[in-house]
């Protein structure tokens, strides 16, 4: 199923209902009670006008589904949210943006799940 998932995300920011159903079915068959799905869209680098450093913006969407019941339910979701990363080079800026995004998303998802 990786190719179907790749095709879904190549053209849009979410997967088709058919692909989601297959992923939930596989999670259930494997005894996995939760399924996390997310996208990370990395924009082209530019120059930050204030610092003169490379600037990369990433846009992220994430959600966690409970697959233990008869139907999967979304129990946590974030996004789309954008994060900025600055660096001496493009790769450095990209890494900084991804690090910011991952820390923020993890914290927010854990808080949402903890509130349930």
MARVEX-152882 format. One line per 5 residues: number of its first residue (from 1); their letters; for each residue x, y negated, z negated of C-alpha. Coordinates in nm, 2 decimals. Example, Ala and Ser with C-alpha at 12.3 -4.5 7.8 and 13.67 -1.06 7.14 Angstrom:
1> as> 1.23/0.45/-0.78; 1.37/0.11/-0.71
//
This chain:
1> xxxxx> 0.00/0.00/0.00; 0.29/-0.25/-0.02; 0.25/-0.34/0.35; -0.12/-0.43/0.30; -0.04/-0.64/0.00
6> xxxxx> 0.24/-0.81/0.20; 0.00/-0.88/0.49; -0.26/-1.03/0.25; -0.01/-1.27/0.09; 0.15/-1.37/0.41
11> xxxxx> -0.16/-1.55/0.53; -0.32/-1.67/0.21; -0.26/-1.73/-0.16; -0.47/-1.43/-0.27; -0.53/-1.07/-0.18
16> xxxxx> -0.84/-0.93/-0.01; -1.11/-0.77/-0.22; -1.02/-0.44/-0.04; -0.66/-0.46/-0.14; -0.75/-0.56/-0.50
21> xxxxx> -0.98/-0.26/-0.53; -0.70/-0.03/-0.42; -0.46/-0.18/-0.67; -0.71/-0.15/-0.95; -0.78/0.22/-0.84
26> xxxxx> -0.41/0.29/-0.85; -0.37/0.12/-1.19; -0.66/0.33/-1.33; -0.51/0.65/-1.18; -0.18/0.58/-1.35
31> xxxxx> -0.34/0.49/-1.68; -0.23/0.13/-1.67; -0.49/-0.09/-1.85; -0.37/-0.42/-1.72; -0.28/-0.55/-1.37
36> xxxxx> -0.09/-0.88/-1.31; -0.09/-1.05/-0.98; 0.08/-1.37/-0.88; 0.22/-1.58/-0.60; 0.51/-1.81/-0.59
41> xxxxx> 0.54/-2.06/-0.30; 0.87/-2.23/-0.27; 0.86/-2.56/-0.08; 1.15/-2.69/0.14; 1.42/-2.87/-0.05
46> xxxxx> 1.44/-3.25/-0.04; 1.65/-3.52/-0.21; 1.52/-3.66/-0.53; 1.51/-4.04/-0.48; 1.60/-4.12/-0.85
51> xxxxx> 1.89/-3.88/-0.91; 2.01/-3.80/-0.56; 2.01/-3.43/-0.64; 1.84/-3.16/-0.45; 1.47/-3.12/-0.54
56> xxxxx> 1.27/-2.80/-0.50; 0.90/-2.77/-0.58; 0.74/-2.43/-0.64; 0.36/-2.37/-0.66; 0.25/-2.07/-0.86
61> xxxxx> -0.07/-1.88/-0.93; -0.11/-1.59/-1.17; -0.38/-1.37/-1.32; -0.41/-1.07/-1.54; -0.69/-0.82/-1.51
66> xxxxx> -0.82/-0.57/-1.75; -0.86/-0.25/-1.55; -0.97/-0.02/-1.83; -1.34/-0.06/-1.78; -1.56/0.04/-1.49
71> xxxxx> -1.49/-0.28/-1.32; -1.17/-0.49/-1.34; -1.21/-0.82/-1.52; -0.98/-1.12/-1.51; -0.87/-1.20/-1.86
76> xxxxx> -0.62/-1.46/-1.80; -0.53/-1.69/-1.51; -0.31/-1.99/-1.43; -0.28/-2.22/-1.13; -0.22/-2.33/-0.88
81> xxxxx> 0.05/-2.53/-1.08; 0.36/-2.70/-0.94; 0.70/-2.71/-1.10; 1.00/-2.92/-1.00; 1.36/-2.81/-1.01
86> xxxxx> 1.66/-3.03/-0.97; 2.01/-2.91/-0.89; 2.34/-2.99/-0.73; 2.25/-2.76/-0.44; 1.93/-2.61/-0.30
91> xxxxx> 1.98/-2.27/-0.47; 2.04/-2.43/-0.80; 1.73/-2.65/-0.77; 1.52/-2.35/-0.66; 1.64/-2.14/-0.96
96> xxxxx> 1.56/-2.42/-1.20; 1.21/-2.46/-1.06; 1.15/-2.08/-1.08; 1.28/-2.07/-1.44; 1.05/-2.35/-1.54
101> xxxxx> 0.76/-2.19/-1.37; 0.82/-1.84/-1.52; 0.86/-1.98/-1.88; 0.55/-2.20/-1.86; 0.33/-1.93/-1.70
106> xxxxx> 0.44/-1.66/-1.95; 0.37/-1.89/-2.24; 0.02/-1.99/-2.11; -0.08/-1.63/-2.02; 0.03/-1.50/-2.35
111> xxxxx> -0.17/-1.78/-2.53; -0.48/-1.70/-2.32; -0.45/-1.33/-2.38; -0.39/-1.38/-2.75; -0.70/-1.60/-2.78
116> x> -0.91/-1.31/-2.65
//
